[in-house]
Structure formats: C-alpha cells, structure tokens
C-alpha cells in the first residue's frame, strides 16, 4: 500500500504531545492509493455526526487489525497527569506505543471508544482527539461513566487500527 502523510503544525496553545520519541503533536492527513482504500461512511439518510467523527469506516479485505485495550492517562513511571486534556494526551501516547509495536500509528486508527467520568470532561477530551486526527476522522463513541478504578482517572480510550499489508 502506498501512502502519503502530510504533517500539519497545530495553531493551538495546547502542550505538545510526544507520540513517539522526537515526534511533536500533529495532525496526520492520510491518502491511500490502494485498490480498496478504507471508506468513511456518513450516509445522507441519517443525521450528520454531532462532532468530528465518521459514522462508520469500512475496512477492506486483507487488512491487518490491532485492537487496543482501554488506556488510562498514566505514564510508564506511574505519574497520572492532572486534567482531562493531559490524561487524554497520555492515553493516546500509550495507544501510539501499542500500535508502533505492531507496525502502525495513530493515522491507522479506524475506531475510538472513549470514556470520561463527567460531562465537564467532554470538551477537553474532544479537543485532544480533534488535534490528533485529520480528515476524515475515525469512527468514534464518547461516553460518560460514573468513574474508573482510581478516582484520579478522568478518561480512558480504546482504539482499533487497520492497515493493509
């Protein structure tokens, strides 16, 4: 599969997110030139997405998949950053590390499930998600839950990534 990714600097006051060593916070725009690229499905027969996400993503046959377990905002040294944006950034750093082990990156994500512990965390989480993903965005669900295993956690993110061999 031939791909071209264009990196775009962010016009945001948000802190940089080191997704892998030496990499800065960026939006990845991915163009695929395979016979059957992934299709983002947003049918006109249903209401448009309420935020930046696709209603569905079709993954073509012969594509490898990685299913990432839910990642909490905890660093390898056990530090839990304060605030939803810092925790969401850590969740995506953790997911990026998992995907790198399988030869993929955040640009290969086709599905995100995210959980926040209160309505007040929705905007901060969505700001991080929107900074990290270009167009078309992955399919995404965001839910409010009553809490996590430890009270200092405010966000958890699961992801599914797909890449043609």
C-alpha positions as CSV (number, residue, x, y, z in Angstrom):
1,X,0.0,0.0,0.0
2,X,1.4,3.4,-0.9
3,X,0.6,6.2,1.5
4,X,1.4,9.9,1.7
5,X,1.1,11.6,5.0
6,X,1.3,15.4,5.3
7,X,2.1,16.7,8.8
8,X,0.5,20.0,9.8
9,X,1.6,22.2,12.7
10,X,-1.1,23.0,15.2
11,X,-2.4,26.5,15.8
12,X,-3.3,25.7,19.4
13,X,-2.0,26.8,22.8
14,X,-2.2,23.1,23.9
15,X,1.0,21.5,25.0
16,X,3.0,19.4,22.5
17,X,2.3,15.6,22.7
18,X,5.3,13.4,22.2
19,X,3.5,10.5,20.5
20,X,6.8,8.7,19.9
21,X,10.4,9.8,20.6
22,X,11.1,13.0,18.8
23,X,7.6,13.4,17.4
24,X,5.6,16.5,18.1
25,X,1.8,17.0,18.3
26,X,0.5,16.9,14.8
27,X,-2.5,16.1,12.6
28,X,-1.9,13.4,10.1
29,X,-3.7,13.5,6.8
30,X,-3.5,10.2,5.1
31,X,-4.1,9.5,1.4
32,X,-4.3,5.9,0.3
33,X,-3.7,4.8,-3.2
34,X,-4.7,1.1,-2.9
35,X,-7.3,-0.6,-5.0
36,X,-9.7,-0.6,-2.0
37,X,-8.9,2.2,0.5
38,X,-10.8,2.5,3.7
39,X,-14.1,4.2,3.2
40,X,-15.5,6.6,5.7
41,X,-19.3,6.1,5.8
42,X,-21.6,9.1,6.6
43,X,-24.9,8.3,4.8
44,X,-27.1,11.2,4.0
45,X,-30.1,9.2,5.2
46,X,-29.2,9.7,8.8
47,X,-28.3,12.8,10.9
48,X,-24.8,14.1,10.3
49,X,-22.2,13.4,13.1
50,X,-22.6,15.7,16.2
51,X,-18.8,16.3,16.3
52,X,-15.7,15.4,14.3
53,X,-16.1,11.6,13.7
54,X,-17.3,9.3,10.9
55,X,-20.4,7.2,11.4
56,X,-18.6,4.2,10.1
57,X,-15.3,3.1,8.5
58,X,-15.2,0.2,6.0
59,X,-12.0,-1.9,6.3
60,X,-11.2,-3.8,3.1
61,X,-10.3,-7.5,3.0
62,X,-6.7,-8.4,3.6
63,X,-6.2,-5.6,6.2
64,X,-4.4,-6.3,9.5
65,X,-6.2,-5.1,12.6
66,X,-4.9,-4.2,16.1
67,X,-7.4,-3.9,19.0
68,X,-6.1,-1.7,21.8
69,X,-7.4,-2.3,25.3
70,X,-8.6,0.8,27.1
71,X,-5.7,3.0,28.1
72,X,-5.8,5.3,31.1
73,X,-3.8,8.5,31.4
74,X,-0.9,7.0,33.3
75,X,2.7,7.3,32.2
76,X,5.2,4.5,32.3
77,X,6.7,5.9,35.5
78,X,3.3,5.8,37.2
79,X,2.6,9.5,37.0
80,X,-1.0,10.4,36.4
81,X,-1.3,14.0,35.0
82,X,-3.9,16.3,36.2
83,X,-6.8,17.3,34.0
84,X,-8.6,15.6,31.2
85,X,-6.5,17.1,28.3
86,X,-3.2,15.9,29.9
87,X,-4.7,12.5,30.6
88,X,-6.2,12.2,27.1
89,X,-2.8,13.0,25.6
90,X,-1.2,10.3,27.8
91,X,-3.9,7.8,26.7
92,X,-3.1,8.5,23.0
93,X,0.7,8.3,23.7
94,X,0.0,4.8,25.2
95,X,-2.1,3.8,22.2
96,X,0.6,5.1,19.8
97,X,3.2,2.9,21.6
98,X,1.0,-0.2,21.3
99,X,0.4,0.5,17.6
100,X,4.1,1.0,17.0
101,X,4.7,-2.5,18.4
102,X,2.5,-3.7,15.6
103,X,3.9,-1.5,12.8
104,X,1.1,1.0,12.9
105,X,0.5,4.5,14.1
106,X,-2.3,6.8,15.1
107,X,-3.1,7.5,11.5
108,X,-4.2,3.9,11.1
109,X,-6.9,4.2,13.8
110,X,-10.4,3.5,12.4
111,X,-12.4,3.3,15.6
112,X,-12.2,5.1,19.0
113,X,-14.2,4.4,22.1
114,X,-13.6,6.9,24.9
115,X,-15.0,7.2,28.4
116,X,-14.9,10.3,30.6
117,X,-16.0,10.5,34.2
118,X,-18.2,13.6,33.9
119,X,-19.8,15.9,31.4
120,X,-17.3,18.6,32.3
121,X,-14.5,16.5,30.6
122,X,-16.2,16.1,27.2
123,X,-14.8,19.4,25.7
124,X,-11.2,18.8,26.9
125,X,-11.2,15.2,25.6
126,X,-12.7,16.2,22.2
127,X,-10.1,19.0,21.8
128,X,-7.3,16.5,22.2
129,X,-8.9,13.9,19.8
130,X,-9.6,16.6,17.2
131,X,-6.0,17.9,17.3
132,X,-4.6,14.4,16.7
133,X,-6.8,13.2,13.9
134,X,-7.2,14.6,10.4
135,X,-9.9,14.3,7.9
136,X,-11.7,12.0,7.5
137,X,-11.7,11.2,11.2
138,X,-12.2,7.7,12.6
139,X,-15.5,6.3,13.8
140,X,-15.8,7.4,17.5
141,X,-18.0,6.9,20.5
142,X,-17.7,9.1,23.7
143,X,-19.5,8.0,26.8
144,X,-19.9,9.4,30.3
145,X,-19.2,6.8,33.0
146,X,-19.5,7.0,36.8
147,X,-15.8,6.5,37.4
148,X,-12.7,4.4,37.0
149,X,-10.7,2.0,39.2
150,X,-8.9,5.0,40.8
151,X,-10.6,8.4,41.4
152,X,-7.8,10.4,39.9
153,X,-8.5,9.0,36.4
154,X,-11.0,11.0,34.3
155,X,-10.6,9.5,30.8
156,X,-10.0,6.1,29.2
157,X,-9.5,5.4,25.5
158,X,-9.8,2.2,23.4
159,X,-8.9,2.0,19.7
160,X,-9.0,-0.2,16.7
161,X,-6.4,0.3,13.9
162,X,-6.3,-1.2,10.5
163,X,-3.5,-1.3,7.9
164,X,-3.1,-3.1,4.6
165,X,0.0,-5.3,4.3
